[in-house]
Amino acid sequence: MRLPRPRTVRTKLTLTTVGVIAAVLLLLCVITDFAARQMLTASIDDDLQNRAEDIARFPARRGPEGGRGFGGPGGPDDRGGPNRRVDNFVELRRPSGPPPGSRRRDPAFTPPYIVMLDGTRPPGPPGPETAYDPAGVKQALQGTQGFGYVQRTDGLTRIYTTPVFKNGKVEGAVQTAYPMEDVIRSFDNLRFILLTVVMPVGVALA
């Protein structure tokens, strides 16, 4: 079945104009969707990196004394004084802000995974029993940092892993995570609005 051809020049111009506008709007929707994804992903990456490196820099900021935690042996398990590793490390791992119950579902407060070079875990608030990305932790213990994605039971998760250095040597690894399911859902909603609302309204107004 063939569609009837426009018989007048005016009709042809109108259809051509509508087609061009629709193509331009579609291109703008694609660009907007891509830019939004890039900006939000970059923001999440910055958050992951900042949280991990705040913890990873902790040994370098503390003195040579202290007991457990990043820093290893070198003094008693002192819970007082300027070099109290355990208390300071616990405080560093504990996010500031509202009580834990009010931020339990906030992806930004997903607990980090921290491990020593010998496989032991430092003291502090409980985190995950296993690494979010074991391969990333293995690379970090060899001195490599980086981002990645892992598919977990609760959905896709963005990961950042960084080594912890002390006196120029790798002492452990820190891995931070950000669940991406809500982010992906937001991207899908944005794309739906762009294609079903913005484009039709733009073509109609044209």
Rosetta constraint file for C-alpha pairs under 8 A:
AtomPair CA 6 CA 11 HARMONIC 5.93 0.50
AtomPair CA 6 CA 12 HARMONIC 5.93 0.50
AtomPair CA 7 CA 11 HARMONIC 7.13 0.50
AtomPair CA 7 CA 12 HARMONIC 7.69 0.50
AtomPair CA 8 CA 12 HARMONIC 6.40 0.50
AtomPair CA 9 CA 13 HARMONIC 6.14 0.50
AtomPair CA 10 CA 14 HARMONIC 6.14 0.50
AtomPair CA 11 CA 15 HARMONIC 6.17 0.50
AtomPair CA 12 CA 16 HARMONIC 6.07 0.50
AtomPair CA 13 CA 17 HARMONIC 5.99 0.50
AtomPair CA 14 CA 18 HARMONIC 6.15 0.50
AtomPair CA 15 CA 19 HARMONIC 6.09 0.50
AtomPair CA 16 CA 20 HARMONIC 6.17 0.50
AtomPair CA 17 CA 21 HARMONIC 6.11 0.50
AtomPair CA 18 CA 22 HARMONIC 6.02 0.50
AtomPair CA 18 CA 203 HARMONIC 6.56 0.50
AtomPair CA 18 CA 206 HARMONIC 7.16 0.50
AtomPair CA 19 CA 23 HARMONIC 6.17 0.50
AtomPair CA 20 CA 24 HARMONIC 6.16 0.50
AtomPair CA 21 CA 25 HARMONIC 6.04 0.50
AtomPair CA 21 CA 203 HARMONIC 6.56 0.50
AtomPair CA 21 CA 206 HARMONIC 7.49 0.50
AtomPair CA 22 CA 26 HARMONIC 6.04 0.50
AtomPair CA 22 CA 199 HARMONIC 7.02 0.50
AtomPair CA 22 CA 202 HARMONIC 7.91 0.50
AtomPair CA 22 CA 203 HARMONIC 6.11 0.50
AtomPair CA 23 CA 27 HARMONIC 6.19 0.50
AtomPair CA 24 CA 28 HARMONIC 6.19 0.50
AtomPair CA 25 CA 29 HARMONIC 6.09 0.50
AtomPair CA 25 CA 199 HARMONIC 5.99 0.50
AtomPair CA 25 CA 202 HARMONIC 7.32 0.50
AtomPair CA 26 CA 30 HARMONIC 6.25 0.50
AtomPair CA 26 CA 195 HARMONIC 7.69 0.50
AtomPair CA 26 CA 199 HARMONIC 6.89 0.50
AtomPair CA 27 CA 31 HARMONIC 6.19 0.50
AtomPair CA 28 CA 32 HARMONIC 5.98 0.50
AtomPair CA 29 CA 33 HARMONIC 6.05 0.50
AtomPair CA 29 CA 191 HARMONIC 7.72 0.50
AtomPair CA 29 CA 194 HARMONIC 5.95 0.50
AtomPair CA 29 CA 195 HARMONIC 7.27 0.50
AtomPair CA 29 CA 199 HARMONIC 7.90 0.50
AtomPair CA 30 CA 34 HARMONIC 6.13 0.50
AtomPair CA 31 CA 35 HARMONIC 5.98 0.50
AtomPair CA 32 CA 36 HARMONIC 6.04 0.50
AtomPair CA 33 CA 37 HARMONIC 6.27 0.50
AtomPair CA 33 CA 187 HARMONIC 7.47 0.50
AtomPair CA 33 CA 190 HARMONIC 7.24 0.50
AtomPair CA 33 CA 191 HARMONIC 6.44 0.50
AtomPair CA 34 CA 38 HARMONIC 6.21 0.50
AtomPair CA 35 CA 39 HARMONIC 6.09 0.50
AtomPair CA 36 CA 40 HARMONIC 6.11 0.50
AtomPair CA 37 CA 41 HARMONIC 5.94 0.50
AtomPair CA 37 CA 187 HARMONIC 7.11 0.50
AtomPair CA 38 CA 42 HARMONIC 6.02 0.50
AtomPair CA 39 CA 43 HARMONIC 6.23 0.50
AtomPair CA 40 CA 44 HARMONIC 6.22 0.50
AtomPair CA 41 CA 45 HARMONIC 6.11 0.50
AtomPair CA 42 CA 46 HARMONIC 6.16 0.50
AtomPair CA 43 CA 47 HARMONIC 6.33 0.50
AtomPair CA 44 CA 48 HARMONIC 6.20 0.50
AtomPair CA 44 CA 178 HARMONIC 7.45 0.50
AtomPair CA 45 CA 49 HARMONIC 6.02 0.50
AtomPair CA 45 CA 147 HARMONIC 7.86 0.50
AtomPair CA 45 CA 160 HARMONIC 7.59 0.50
AtomPair CA 46 CA 50 HARMONIC 5.96 0.50
AtomPair CA 47 CA 51 HARMONIC 6.14 0.50
AtomPair CA 47 CA 108 HARMONIC 7.62 0.50
AtomPair CA 48 CA 52 HARMONIC 6.17 0.50
AtomPair CA 48 CA 159 HARMONIC 7.46 0.50
AtomPair CA 48 CA 160 HARMONIC 6.02 0.50
AtomPair CA 48 CA 176 HARMONIC 5.76 0.50
AtomPair CA 48 CA 177 HARMONIC 6.74 0.50
AtomPair CA 48 CA 178 HARMONIC 7.32 0.50
AtomPair CA 49 CA 53 HARMONIC 5.94 0.50
AtomPair CA 49 CA 160 HARMONIC 6.39 0.50
AtomPair CA 49 CA 176 HARMONIC 7.78 0.50
AtomPair CA 50 CA 54 HARMONIC 5.96 0.50
AtomPair CA 51 CA 55 HARMONIC 6.67 0.50
AtomPair CA 51 CA 176 HARMONIC 7.15 0.50
AtomPair CA 52 CA 56 HARMONIC 6.12 0.50
AtomPair CA 52 CA 112 HARMONIC 7.61 0.50
AtomPair CA 52 CA 160 HARMONIC 7.46 0.50
AtomPair CA 52 CA 161 HARMONIC 7.23 0.50
AtomPair CA 52 CA 162 HARMONIC 6.84 0.50
AtomPair CA 52 CA 174 HARMONIC 5.88 0.50
AtomPair CA 52 CA 175 HARMONIC 6.39 0.50
AtomPair CA 52 CA 176 HARMONIC 5.92 0.50
AtomPair CA 53 CA 57 HARMONIC 5.83 0.50
AtomPair CA 53 CA 162 HARMONIC 7.15 0.50
AtomPair CA 53 CA 174 HARMONIC 7.97 0.50
AtomPair CA 54 CA 58 HARMONIC 6.63 0.50
AtomPair CA 55 CA 92 HARMONIC 6.75 0.50
AtomPair CA 55 CA 93 HARMONIC 7.20 0.50
AtomPair CA 55 CA 174 HARMONIC 7.31 0.50
AtomPair CA 56 CA 162 HARMONIC 7.35 0.50
AtomPair CA 56 CA 163 HARMONIC 6.92 0.50
AtomPair CA 56 CA 164 HARMONIC 4.77 0.50
AtomPair CA 56 CA 165 HARMONIC 7.29 0.50
AtomPair CA 56 CA 173 HARMONIC 7.48 0.50
AtomPair CA 56 CA 174 HARMONIC 6.57 0.50
AtomPair CA 57 CA 61 HARMONIC 6.60 0.50
AtomPair CA 57 CA 164 HARMONIC 7.05 0.50
AtomPair CA 57 CA 165 HARMONIC 7.75 0.50
AtomPair CA 58 CA 62 HARMONIC 6.53 0.50
AtomPair CA 58 CA 70 HARMONIC 7.80 0.50
AtomPair CA 58 CA 89 HARMONIC 7.49 0.50
AtomPair CA 59 CA 63 HARMONIC 7.93 0.50
AtomPair CA 59 CA 70 HARMONIC 5.81 0.50
AtomPair CA 59 CA 71 HARMONIC 5.80 0.50
AtomPair CA 59 CA 164 HARMONIC 7.89 0.50
AtomPair CA 59 CA 165 HARMONIC 7.54 0.50
AtomPair CA 59 CA 166 HARMONIC 6.26 0.50
AtomPair CA 60 CA 165 HARMONIC 7.61 0.50
AtomPair CA 60 CA 166 HARMONIC 6.17 0.50
AtomPair CA 60 CA 167 HARMONIC 7.75 0.50
AtomPair CA 62 CA 83 HARMONIC 6.31 0.50
AtomPair CA 62 CA 85 HARMONIC 7.35 0.50
AtomPair CA 63 CA 83 HARMONIC 5.75 0.50
AtomPair CA 64 CA 71 HARMONIC 7.37 0.50
AtomPair CA 64 CA 74 HARMONIC 6.82 0.50
AtomPair CA 64 CA 83 HARMONIC 7.79 0.50
AtomPair CA 65 CA 74 HARMONIC 5.46 0.50
AtomPair CA 65 CA 75 HARMONIC 5.03 0.50
AtomPair CA 65 CA 76 HARMONIC 7.75 0.50
AtomPair CA 65 CA 83 HARMONIC 6.05 0.50
AtomPair CA 65 CA 85 HARMONIC 7.99 0.50
AtomPair CA 66 CA 71 HARMONIC 7.19 0.50
AtomPair CA 66 CA 72 HARMONIC 7.64 0.50
AtomPair CA 66 CA 73 HARMONIC 6.93 0.50
AtomPair CA 66 CA 74 HARMONIC 5.98 0.50
AtomPair CA 66 CA 75 HARMONIC 4.66 0.50
AtomPair CA 66 CA 76 HARMONIC 5.78 0.50
AtomPair CA 66 CA 77 HARMONIC 5.92 0.50
AtomPair CA 66 CA 78 HARMONIC 6.17 0.50
AtomPair CA 66 CA 83 HARMONIC 6.11 0.50
AtomPair CA 66 CA 84 HARMONIC 6.03 0.50
AtomPair CA 66 CA 85 HARMONIC 5.39 0.50
AtomPair CA 66 CA 86 HARMONIC 7.79 0.50
AtomPair CA 67 CA 71 HARMONIC 7.41 0.50
AtomPair CA 67 CA 72 HARMONIC 6.21 0.50
AtomPair CA 67 CA 73 HARMONIC 5.35 0.50
AtomPair CA 67 CA 74 HARMONIC 6.38 0.50
AtomPair CA 67 CA 75 HARMONIC 5.33 0.50
AtomPair CA 67 CA 76 HARMONIC 5.11 0.50
AtomPair CA 67 CA 77 HARMONIC 4.17 0.50
AtomPair CA 67 CA 78 HARMONIC 6.64 0.50
AtomPair CA 67 CA 85 HARMONIC 6.67 0.50
AtomPair CA 67 CA 86 HARMONIC 7.33 0.50
AtomPair CA 68 CA 72 HARMONIC 5.64 0.50
AtomPair CA 68 CA 73 HARMONIC 6.64 0.50
AtomPair CA 68 CA 77 HARMONIC 6.41 0.50
AtomPair CA 68 CA 85 HARMONIC 7.13 0.50
AtomPair CA 68 CA 86 HARMONIC 6.50 0.50
AtomPair CA 68 CA 122 HARMONIC 6.82 0.50
AtomPair CA 68 CA 123 HARMONIC 7.52 0.50
AtomPair CA 69 CA 85 HARMONIC 6.70 0.50
AtomPair CA 69 CA 86 HARMONIC 6.22 0.50
AtomPair CA 69 CA 89 HARMONIC 7.17 0.50
AtomPair CA 69 CA 121 HARMONIC 7.81 0.50
AtomPair CA 69 CA 122 HARMONIC 4.54 0.50
AtomPair CA 69 CA 123 HARMONIC 6.31 0.50
AtomPair CA 70 CA 85 HARMONIC 7.79 0.50
AtomPair CA 70 CA 116 HARMONIC 7.22 0.50
AtomPair CA 70 CA 122 HARMONIC 6.96 0.50
AtomPair CA 70 CA 171 HARMONIC 7.04 0.50
AtomPair CA 70 CA 172 HARMONIC 7.44 0.50
AtomPair CA 71 CA 85 HARMONIC 7.90 0.50
AtomPair CA 71 CA 166 HARMONIC 7.03 0.50
AtomPair CA 71 CA 171 HARMONIC 7.63 0.50
AtomPair CA 77 CA 84 HARMONIC 7.83 0.50
AtomPair CA 77 CA 85 HARMONIC 7.96 0.50
AtomPair CA 77 CA 86 HARMONIC 7.50 0.50
AtomPair CA 78 CA 83 HARMONIC 7.81 0.50
AtomPair CA 78 CA 84 HARMONIC 5.50 0.50
AtomPair CA 78 CA 85 HARMONIC 7.41 0.50
AtomPair CA 78 CA 86 HARMONIC 7.61 0.50
AtomPair CA 79 CA 84 HARMONIC 5.09 0.50
AtomPair CA 79 CA 85 HARMONIC 7.34 0.50
AtomPair CA 79 CA 86 HARMONIC 6.43 0.50
AtomPair CA 79 CA 87 HARMONIC 6.08 0.50
AtomPair CA 80 CA 84 HARMONIC 5.26 0.50
AtomPair CA 80 CA 87 HARMONIC 7.92 0.50
AtomPair CA 84 CA 88 HARMONIC 6.23 0.50
AtomPair CA 85 CA 89 HARMONIC 5.77 0.50
AtomPair CA 86 CA 90 HARMONIC 6.10 0.50
AtomPair CA 86 CA 123 HARMONIC 6.85 0.50
AtomPair CA 86 CA 124 HARMONIC 7.74 0.50
AtomPair CA 87 CA 91 HARMONIC 6.17 0.50
AtomPair CA 88 CA 92 HARMONIC 6.11 0.50
AtomPair CA 89 CA 93 HARMONIC 6.32 0.50
AtomPair CA 89 CA 123 HARMONIC 7.89 0.50
AtomPair CA 89 CA 124 HARMONIC 7.11 0.50
AtomPair CA 90 CA 94 HARMONIC 6.25 0.50
AtomPair CA 90 CA 123 HARMONIC 6.96 0.50
AtomPair CA 90 CA 124 HARMONIC 4.63 0.50
AtomPair CA 90 CA 125 HARMONIC 6.74 0.50
AtomPair CA 91 CA 95 HARMONIC 7.88 0.50
AtomPair CA 93 CA 124 HARMONIC 6.97 0.50
AtomPair CA 93 CA 125 HARMONIC 7.09 0.50
AtomPair CA 94 CA 125 HARMONIC 6.95 0.50
AtomPair CA 95 CA 109 HARMONIC 7.27 0.50
AtomPair CA 98 CA 102 HARMONIC 6.47 0.50
AtomPair CA 98 CA 103 HARMONIC 7.02 0.50
AtomPair CA 99 CA 103 HARMONIC 7.01 0.50
AtomPair CA 100 CA 104 HARMONIC 5.88 0.50
AtomPair CA 103 CA 109 HARMONIC 6.93 0.50
AtomPair CA 104 CA 109 HARMONIC 7.21 0.50
AtomPair CA 105 CA 109 HARMONIC 7.87 0.50
AtomPair CA 106 CA 110 HARMONIC 7.21 0.50
AtomPair CA 107 CA 178 HARMONIC 5.46 0.50
AtomPair CA 107 CA 179 HARMONIC 5.93 0.50
AtomPair CA 108 CA 178 HARMONIC 6.47 0.50
AtomPair CA 110 CA 176 HARMONIC 7.52 0.50
AtomPair CA 110 CA 177 HARMONIC 6.33 0.50
AtomPair CA 110 CA 178 HARMONIC 6.63 0.50
AtomPair CA 111 CA 126 HARMONIC 7.95 0.50
AtomPair CA 111 CA 127 HARMONIC 5.37 0.50
AtomPair CA 111 CA 128 HARMONIC 7.14 0.50
AtomPair CA 111 CA 176 HARMONIC 7.18 0.50
AtomPair CA 111 CA 177 HARMONIC 7.66 0.50
AtomPair CA 112 CA 127 HARMONIC 6.27 0.50
AtomPair CA 112 CA 128 HARMONIC 7.50 0.50
AtomPair CA 112 CA 174 HARMONIC 6.86 0.50
AtomPair CA 112 CA 175 HARMONIC 5.63 0.50
AtomPair CA 112 CA 176 HARMONIC 4.67 0.50
AtomPair CA 112 CA 177 HARMONIC 6.81 0.50
AtomPair CA 113 CA 127 HARMONIC 6.03 0.50
AtomPair CA 113 CA 128 HARMONIC 6.09 0.50
AtomPair CA 113 CA 130 HARMONIC 7.55 0.50
AtomPair CA 113 CA 131 HARMONIC 5.94 0.50
AtomPair CA 113 CA 132 HARMONIC 7.37 0.50
AtomPair CA 113 CA 174 HARMONIC 5.85 0.50
AtomPair CA 113 CA 175 HARMONIC 5.04 0.50
AtomPair CA 113 CA 176 HARMONIC 6.45 0.50
AtomPair CA 114 CA 121 HARMONIC 6.48 0.50
AtomPair CA 114 CA 122 HARMONIC 7.17 0.50
AtomPair CA 114 CA 172 HARMONIC 7.47 0.50
AtomPair CA 114 CA 173 HARMONIC 5.87 0.50
AtomPair CA 114 CA 174 HARMONIC 4.63 0.50
AtomPair CA 114 CA 175 HARMONIC 6.40 0.50
AtomPair CA 115 CA 119 HARMONIC 5.93 0.50
AtomPair CA 115 CA 120 HARMONIC 5.93 0.50
AtomPair CA 115 CA 121 HARMONIC 4.88 0.50
AtomPair CA 115 CA 122 HARMONIC 6.81 0.50
AtomPair CA 115 CA 172 HARMONIC 5.57 0.50
AtomPair CA 115 CA 173 HARMONIC 5.53 0.50
AtomPair CA 115 CA 174 HARMONIC 6.72 0.50
AtomPair CA 116 CA 120 HARMONIC 5.28 0.50
AtomPair CA 116 CA 121 HARMONIC 5.96 0.50
AtomPair CA 116 CA 122 HARMONIC 7.09 0.50
AtomPair CA 116 CA 171 HARMONIC 6.08 0.50
AtomPair CA 116 CA 172 HARMONIC 4.04 0.50
AtomPair CA 116 CA 173 HARMONIC 6.49 0.50
AtomPair CA 117 CA 141 HARMONIC 6.57 0.50
AtomPair CA 117 CA 170 HARMONIC 7.26 0.50
AtomPair CA 117 CA 171 HARMONIC 5.26 0.50
AtomPair CA 117 CA 172 HARMONIC 4.52 0.50
AtomPair CA 117 CA 173 HARMONIC 7.41 0.50
AtomPair CA 128 CA 132 HARMONIC 7.90 0.50
AtomPair CA 130 CA 134 HARMONIC 7.79 0.50
AtomPair CA 131 CA 137 HARMONIC 7.18 0.50
AtomPair CA 131 CA 175 HARMONIC 7.44 0.50
AtomPair CA 132 CA 150 HARMONIC 7.46 0.50
AtomPair CA 132 CA 159 HARMONIC 7.42 0.50
AtomPair CA 132 CA 175 HARMONIC 7.41 0.50
AtomPair CA 132 CA 177 HARMONIC 7.21 0.50
AtomPair CA 133 CA 137 HARMONIC 6.54 0.50
AtomPair CA 133 CA 150 HARMONIC 6.67 0.50
AtomPair CA 133 CA 159 HARMONIC 7.35 0.50
AtomPair CA 134 CA 138 HARMONIC 6.22 0.50
AtomPair CA 135 CA 139 HARMONIC 6.34 0.50
AtomPair CA 136 CA 140 HARMONIC 6.14 0.50
AtomPair CA 136 CA 145 HARMONIC 7.85 0.50
AtomPair CA 136 CA 146 HARMONIC 7.58 0.50
AtomPair CA 136 CA 148 HARMONIC 7.97 0.50
AtomPair CA 136 CA 161 HARMONIC 6.08 0.50
AtomPair CA 137 CA 141 HARMONIC 6.18 0.50
AtomPair CA 137 CA 161 HARMONIC 6.39 0.50
AtomPair CA 137 CA 162 HARMONIC 7.84 0.50
AtomPair CA 137 CA 173 HARMONIC 6.31 0.50
AtomPair CA 137 CA 174 HARMONIC 7.60 0.50
AtomPair CA 137 CA 175 HARMONIC 7.09 0.50
AtomPair CA 138 CA 142 HARMONIC 6.65 0.50
AtomPair CA 139 CA 143 HARMONIC 6.57 0.50
AtomPair CA 139 CA 144 HARMONIC 5.37 0.50
AtomPair CA 139 CA 145 HARMONIC 7.23 0.50
AtomPair CA 140 CA 144 HARMONIC 4.55 0.50
AtomPair CA 140 CA 145 HARMONIC 5.48 0.50
AtomPair CA 140 CA 161 HARMONIC 6.37 0.50
AtomPair CA 140 CA 162 HARMONIC 5.41 0.50
AtomPair CA 140 CA 163 HARMONIC 4.68 0.50
AtomPair CA 140 CA 172 HARMONIC 7.94 0.50
AtomPair CA 140 CA 173 HARMONIC 5.88 0.50
AtomPair CA 141 CA 163 HARMONIC 5.84 0.50
AtomPair CA 141 CA 170 HARMONIC 6.44 0.50
AtomPair CA 141 CA 171 HARMONIC 7.67 0.50
AtomPair CA 141 CA 172 HARMONIC 6.10 0.50
AtomPair CA 141 CA 173 HARMONIC 5.96 0.50
AtomPair CA 142 CA 163 HARMONIC 7.74 0.50
AtomPair CA 142 CA 170 HARMONIC 7.36 0.50
AtomPair CA 143 CA 162 HARMONIC 7.79 0.50
AtomPair CA 143 CA 163 HARMONIC 5.65 0.50
AtomPair CA 143 CA 170 HARMONIC 6.49 0.50
AtomPair CA 144 CA 162 HARMONIC 6.74 0.50
AtomPair CA 144 CA 163 HARMONIC 6.67 0.50
AtomPair CA 145 CA 160 HARMONIC 7.55 0.50
AtomPair CA 145 CA 161 HARMONIC 5.48 0.50
AtomPair CA 145 CA 162 HARMONIC 4.37 0.50
AtomPair CA 145 CA 163 HARMONIC 6.41 0.50
AtomPair CA 146 CA 160 HARMONIC 5.76 0.50
AtomPair CA 146 CA 161 HARMONIC 5.68 0.50
AtomPair CA 146 CA 162 HARMONIC 6.73 0.50
AtomPair CA 147 CA 158 HARMONIC 7.37 0.50
AtomPair CA 147 CA 159 HARMONIC 5.48 0.50
AtomPair CA 147 CA 160 HARMONIC 4.43 0.50
AtomPair CA 147 CA 161 HARMONIC 6.58 0.50
AtomPair CA 148 CA 158 HARMONIC 5.98 0.50
AtomPair CA 148 CA 159 HARMONIC 5.07 0.50
AtomPair CA 148 CA 160 HARMONIC 6.48 0.50
AtomPair CA 149 CA 156 HARMONIC 6.81 0.50
AtomPair CA 149 CA 157 HARMONIC 5.61 0.50
AtomPair CA 149 CA 158 HARMONIC 4.70 0.50
AtomPair CA 149 CA 159 HARMONIC 5.76 0.50
AtomPair CA 150 CA 156 HARMONIC 5.89 0.50
AtomPair CA 150 CA 157 HARMONIC 5.37 0.50
AtomPair CA 150 CA 158 HARMONIC 6.66 0.50
AtomPair CA 150 CA 159 HARMONIC 7.24 0.50
AtomPair CA 151 CA 155 HARMONIC 5.73 0.50
AtomPair CA 151 CA 156 HARMONIC 4.55 0.50
AtomPair CA 151 CA 157 HARMONIC 6.23 0.50
AtomPair CA 152 CA 156 HARMONIC 6.05 0.50
AtomPair CA 152 CA 157 HARMONIC 6.94 0.50
AtomPair CA 154 CA 179 HARMONIC 7.98 0.50
AtomPair CA 155 CA 179 HARMONIC 7.08 0.50
AtomPair CA 155 CA 180 HARMONIC 7.18 0.50
AtomPair CA 155 CA 181 HARMONIC 6.01 0.50
AtomPair CA 156 CA 179 HARMONIC 6.27 0.50
AtomPair CA 156 CA 180 HARMONIC 5.52 0.50
AtomPair CA 156 CA 181 HARMONIC 6.26 0.50
AtomPair CA 157 CA 177 HARMONIC 6.47 0.50
AtomPair CA 157 CA 178 HARMONIC 5.59 0.50
AtomPair CA 157 CA 179 HARMONIC 4.35 0.50
AtomPair CA 157 CA 180 HARMONIC 5.25 0.50
AtomPair CA 157 CA 181 HARMONIC 7.73 0.50
AtomPair CA 158 CA 177 HARMONIC 5.66 0.50
AtomPair CA 158 CA 178 HARMONIC 5.13 0.50
AtomPair CA 158 CA 179 HARMONIC 6.28 0.50
AtomPair CA 158 CA 180 HARMONIC 6.53 0.50
AtomPair CA 159 CA 175 HARMONIC 6.95 0.50
AtomPair CA 159 CA 176 HARMONIC 5.88 0.50
AtomPair CA 159 CA 177 HARMONIC 4.66 0.50
AtomPair CA 159 CA 178 HARMONIC 6.61 0.50
AtomPair CA 160 CA 175 HARMONIC 5.64 0.50
AtomPair CA 160 CA 176 HARMONIC 5.39 0.50
AtomPair CA 160 CA 177 HARMONIC 6.55 0.50
AtomPair CA 161 CA 173 HARMONIC 7.03 0.50
AtomPair CA 161 CA 174 HARMONIC 5.70 0.50
AtomPair CA 161 CA 175 HARMONIC 4.26 0.50
AtomPair CA 161 CA 176 HARMONIC 6.49 0.50
AtomPair CA 162 CA 173 HARMONIC 5.78 0.50
AtomPair CA 162 CA 174 HARMONIC 5.52 0.50
AtomPair CA 162 CA 175 HARMONIC 6.54 0.50
AtomPair CA 163 CA 170 HARMONIC 6.33 0.50
AtomPair CA 163 CA 171 HARMONIC 7.49 0.50
AtomPair CA 163 CA 172 HARMONIC 5.91 0.50
AtomPair CA 163 CA 173 HARMONIC 4.35 0.50
AtomPair CA 163 CA 174 HARMONIC 6.34 0.50
AtomPair CA 164 CA 170 HARMONIC 5.60 0.50
AtomPair CA 164 CA 171 HARMONIC 5.45 0.50
AtomPair CA 164 CA 172 HARMONIC 4.97 0.50
AtomPair CA 164 CA 173 HARMONIC 5.29 0.50
AtomPair CA 164 CA 174 HARMONIC 7.03 0.50
AtomPair CA 165 CA 169 HARMONIC 5.17 0.50
AtomPair CA 165 CA 170 HARMONIC 4.46 0.50
AtomPair CA 165 CA 171 HARMONIC 5.46 0.50
AtomPair CA 165 CA 172 HARMONIC 7.27 0.50
AtomPair CA 166 CA 170 HARMONIC 6.40 0.50
AtomPair CA 166 CA 171 HARMONIC 6.10 0.50
AtomPair CA 180 CA 184 HARMONIC 6.02 0.50
AtomPair CA 181 CA 185 HARMONIC 6.14 0.50
AtomPair CA 182 CA 186 HARMONIC 6.18 0.50
AtomPair CA 183 CA 187 HARMONIC 6.30 0.50
AtomPair CA 184 CA 188 HARMONIC 6.23 0.50
AtomPair CA 185 CA 189 HARMONIC 6.23 0.50
AtomPair CA 186 CA 190 HARMONIC 6.15 0.50
AtomPair CA 187 CA 191 HARMONIC 6.20 0.50
AtomPair CA 188 CA 192 HARMONIC 6.14 0.50
AtomPair CA 189 CA 193 HARMONIC 6.20 0.50
AtomPair CA 190 CA 194 HARMONIC 6.17 0.50
AtomPair CA 191 CA 195 HARMONIC 6.16 0.50
AtomPair CA 192 CA 196 HARMONIC 5.86 0.50
AtomPair CA 192 CA 197 HARMONIC 7.85 0.50
AtomPair CA 193 CA 197 HARMONIC 5.21 0.50
AtomPair CA 193 CA 198 HARMONIC 6.53 0.50
AtomPair CA 194 CA 198 HARMONIC 4.82 0.50
AtomPair CA 194 CA 199 HARMONIC 6.25 0.50
AtomPair CA 195 CA 199 HARMONIC 5.50 0.50
AtomPair CA 195 CA 200 HARMONIC 7.55 0.50
AtomPair CA 196 CA 200 HARMONIC 6.41 0.50
AtomPair CA 197 CA 201 HARMONIC 6.03 0.50
AtomPair CA 198 CA 202 HARMONIC 5.96 0.50
AtomPair CA 199 CA 203 HARMONIC 6.16 0.50
AtomPair CA 200 CA 204 HARMONIC 6.03 0.50
AtomPair CA 201 CA 205 HARMONIC 6.08 0.50
AtomPair CA 202 CA 206 HARMONIC 6.20 0.50
